[in-house]
Amino acid sequence: QVQLVESGGGLVQPGGSLRLSCAASGSIFSIYGMGWYRQAPGKQRELVATITTGGSTNYADSVKGRFTISRDNAKRMVYLQMNNLKPEDTGVYYCNWRLTIGTFWGQGTQVTVSS
């Protein structure tokens, strides 16, 4: 079994920054990639950013140039640095790991951007 725990969410003013972390534990062997998704109230969950074990990244157009995904394979950590946050970035952010044995999700961490 695989467990993912997100942290780092909170309340921030527009233009501010947050850094989300995702810690993985359990039976982690072959990894396809990791990512961050978010879900705003009343909306479907959407992709924010993904990263492969080789370091290739992909971002939603809405966050390009503002967010940066990174990972530490040895520590089993994935991070999301979020800069110049906007009210439309508000939502629950979920960590996602895609392994050969399946896809796993964390419980989510709330990010609220408001003045």
C-alpha positions as CSV (number, residue, x, y, z in Angstrom):
1,Q,0.0,0.0,0.0
2,V,1.1,3.6,-0.7
3,Q,0.3,6.6,1.5
4,L,0.6,10.2,0.3
5,V,0.4,13.2,2.7
6,E,0.2,16.7,1.5
7,S,1.2,19.8,3.6
8,G,1.9,23.5,3.1
9,G,-1.5,24.8,2.2
10,G,-3.1,27.8,3.9
11,L,-4.5,31.3,3.4
12,V,-2.4,33.8,1.4
13,Q,-3.0,37.2,-0.2
14,P,-3.1,37.6,-3.9
15,G,0.5,37.9,-5.2
16,G,1.8,35.8,-2.4
17,S,3.6,32.4,-2.4
18,L,3.1,29.0,-0.9
19,R,5.1,25.8,-1.2
20,L,3.2,22.5,-1.1
21,S,4.9,19.2,-0.1
22,C,3.9,15.6,-0.7
23,A,5.5,12.8,1.3
24,A,5.1,9.3,0.0
25,S,5.5,6.1,2.1
26,G,4.8,2.4,1.6
27,S,5.5,0.0,-1.1
28,I,6.9,2.3,-3.8
29,F,8.9,0.7,-6.5
30,S,8.5,1.5,-10.2
31,I,7.2,5.0,-10.6
32,Y,5.8,6.5,-13.8
33,G,5.5,10.0,-12.5
34,M,4.0,12.4,-9.9
35,G,1.8,15.3,-10.1
36,W,-0.4,17.9,-8.4
37,Y,-4.1,18.4,-9.2
38,R,-6.6,20.9,-7.7
39,Q,-10.3,21.1,-7.2
40,A,-12.2,24.4,-6.8
41,P,-15.6,24.5,-5.2
42,G,-18.2,23.3,-7.7
43,K,-15.6,22.4,-10.3
44,Q,-14.0,19.2,-11.5
45,R,-10.5,18.2,-10.4
46,E,-8.0,19.5,-12.8
47,L,-4.3,19.0,-13.6
48,V,-1.9,21.6,-12.3
49,A,1.5,20.1,-13.0
50,T,3.2,16.7,-13.5
51,I,6.8,15.5,-13.4
52,T,8.4,12.3,-14.4
53,T,11.2,10.5,-12.6
54,G,13.5,11.8,-15.2
55,G,12.5,15.4,-14.5
56,S,10.3,16.2,-17.4
57,T,7.6,18.6,-16.4
58,N,4.2,19.6,-17.7
59,Y,2.0,22.5,-16.5
60,A,-1.5,23.7,-17.0
61,D,-1.6,26.9,-19.1
62,S,-3.1,28.8,-16.2
63,V,-0.1,28.2,-13.9
64,K,2.8,28.4,-16.4
65,G,5.5,30.8,-15.3
66,R,4.1,31.0,-11.7
67,F,4.2,27.4,-10.4
68,T,7.2,25.0,-10.3
69,I,7.0,21.3,-9.6
70,S,10.0,19.4,-8.3
71,R,10.8,16.1,-6.7
72,D,13.3,14.4,-4.5
73,N,13.3,10.7,-5.5
74,A,15.5,9.6,-2.6
75,K,13.3,11.3,0.0
76,R,10.1,10.3,-1.8
77,M,8.9,13.9,-1.9
78,V,7.2,16.0,-4.5
79,Y,6.9,19.8,-4.2
80,L,4.9,22.6,-5.8
81,Q,6.2,26.1,-5.5
82,M,3.4,28.5,-6.2
83,N,4.3,32.2,-6.8
84,N,2.1,35.2,-7.7
85,L,-1.0,33.4,-6.5
86,K,-4.3,34.5,-7.7
87,P,-7.8,34.1,-6.3
88,E,-8.6,31.6,-9.0
89,D,-5.9,29.4,-7.6
90,T,-8.1,28.7,-4.6
91,G,-9.0,25.1,-4.1
92,V,-8.0,21.8,-2.6
93,Y,-4.6,20.6,-4.0
94,Y,-4.0,16.9,-4.3
95,C,-0.8,15.0,-4.7
96,N,-0.8,12.1,-7.2
97,W,1.7,9.3,-7.8
98,R,1.4,7.0,-10.8
99,L,3.1,3.6,-10.1
100,T,3.1,0.4,-12.0
101,I,0.8,-1.0,-9.3
102,G,-1.7,1.8,-9.6
103,T,-2.4,5.4,-9.1
104,F,-2.5,6.9,-5.6
105,W,-3.9,10.2,-4.2
106,G,-3.4,12.1,-1.0
107,Q,-6.2,13.6,1.1
108,G,-5.5,17.1,-0.2
109,T,-4.5,20.4,1.3
110,Q,-6.6,23.6,1.1
111,V,-5.1,26.7,-0.6
112,T,-7.1,29.9,-0.3
113,V,-6.0,33.1,-2.0
114,S,-7.9,36.0,-0.7
115,S,-7.4,39.6,0.5
